[in-house]
Amino acid sequence: MKSGVFTEADKQAYIEAWSQPGALTGGLNYIGPRASVHLPETTSKEQLRGGIVVARGEGATLVIWGEKDTALLTGNLEGLDKFVPNLTIERIPDGTHWVIHEKPALINEYIREFIKGR
C-alpha cells in the first residue's frame, strides 16, 4: 500500500485474509464483551442488538442512536421493542458511530430527561 491508496493486490490480500474460517472471531470476541452494556443477568442475548444503550432502570431502557453510523445500521432498531419492554429510542440524524463524542450535550440532555421521567 502506497500513501493510503489500496492497490488491487492489497484488496485481494484483505479479502483472502478476512475470508479465512474464524477470521472475524478474534476481533468480535475482543470487541463484543468490551463494547456491550452490562445488563442484569435476566437480560437475554436476543435483547442486545446494537446501538448505544446509555440508561436502563426500573424496566426502562434508553437507546441513543447515531443514524449515520456505518457499523451499527438503523435497521437494528426495527423490532427492538419486542425484546426490550418500556423502550425509548432517541435518534440523532447526523450522529455517527462516535455520537457520544460528537454530541455530548445532546446525549446528556437525553439521559437527564430519561432519568427525570422515571
C-alpha positions in Angstrom: 0.0 0.0 0.0 1.4 3.4 -1.0 0.5 6.5 0.9 -3.1 5.5 1.8 -4.1 4.0 -1.5 -5.0 0.4 -1.8 -3.9 -1.5 -4.9 -5.8 -4.4 -6.3 -3.2 -6.7 -4.8 -3.9 -5.1 -1.4 -7.6 -5.5 -1.8 -7.2 -9.2 -2.8 -4.9 -9.8 0.2 -7.5 -8.3 2.6 -10.4 -10.3 1.0 -8.4 -13.5 1.2 -7.4 -12.9 4.9 -10.9 -12.0 6.0 -12.3 -14.9 4.1 -10.5 -17.5 6.2 -12.5 -19.5 8.7 -12.6 -17.8 12.1 -11.0 -14.5 10.8 -13.6 -12.4 12.5 -13.8 -14.4 15.7 -10.8 -12.8 17.5 -12.0 -9.3 16.8 -15.6 -10.0 17.7 -14.6 -11.8 20.8 -12.4 -8.9 21.8 -14.8 -6.1 21.0 -18.2 -7.7 21.8 -17.8 -8.2 25.6 -16.0 -4.9 26.0 -18.5 -2.8 24.0 -21.6 -4.4 25.4 -23.6 -2.8 28.1 -23.5 -4.7 31.3 -27.2 -5.6 31.9 -28.7 -7.7 34.6 -28.3 -11.5 34.2 -32.0 -11.7 33.4 -31.4 -9.9 30.1 -31.4 -12.3 27.2 -28.8 -12.1 24.5 -31.6 -11.5 22.0 -32.2 -8.1 23.7 -28.7 -6.9 22.7 -29.0 -5.9 19.1 -26.6 -3.0 18.8 -26.7 0.8 19.3 -25.8 2.6 22.4 -27.8 1.6 25.5 -27.0 4.5 27.8 -29.5 4.2 30.5 -31.5 1.4 32.0 -33.5 1.3 35.1 -36.8 0.0 36.7 -37.7 -1.8 33.5 -37.0 1.1 31.2 -34.2 1.4 28.6 -33.0 4.4 26.6 -31.2 3.8 23.3 -29.5 6.7 21.6 -28.6 6.0 18.0 -26.5 7.9 15.5 -28.3 7.4 12.2 -25.1 7.8 10.1 -23.4 5.0 11.9 -21.9 2.8 9.2 -21.1 -0.1 11.7 -24.4 -0.3 13.5 -27.2 0.4 11.0 -30.6 1.8 12.0 -32.2 -1.4 10.8 -31.0 -2.9 14.1 -33.7 -0.7 15.8 -36.5 -2.4 13.9 -38.4 -4.7 16.3 -36.2 -3.9 19.2 -39.3 -3.0 21.2 -40.4 -6.7 21.0 -37.4 -7.7 23.1 -37.0 -4.6 25.3 -40.1 -3.5 27.1 -40.5 0.2 28.0 -38.1 1.3 25.4 -37.2 4.8 24.5 -35.2 5.4 21.3 -33.6 8.8 20.6 -32.3 9.1 17.0 -29.6 11.6 16.1 -29.9 12.1 12.3 -26.3 13.4 11.8 -24.7 11.3 14.5 -22.2 8.6 13.6 -20.7 5.6 15.5 -19.0 8.2 17.7 -22.2 10.1 18.6 -21.3 10.3 22.3 -18.2 12.3 21.4 -19.9 14.3 18.6 -23.0 15.4 20.6 -22.1 15.2 24.3 -24.5 18.0 25.3 -27.4 16.4 23.4 -26.6 12.9 24.8 -26.5 14.3 28.4 -29.9 16.1 27.7 -31.5 12.8 26.6 -30.1 11.0 29.6 -31.3 13.7 32.0 -34.8 13.7 30.5 -34.9 9.9 30.6 -33.9 9.8 34.3 -36.2 12.6 35.2 -39.1 10.8 33.6 -38.5 7.8 35.7 
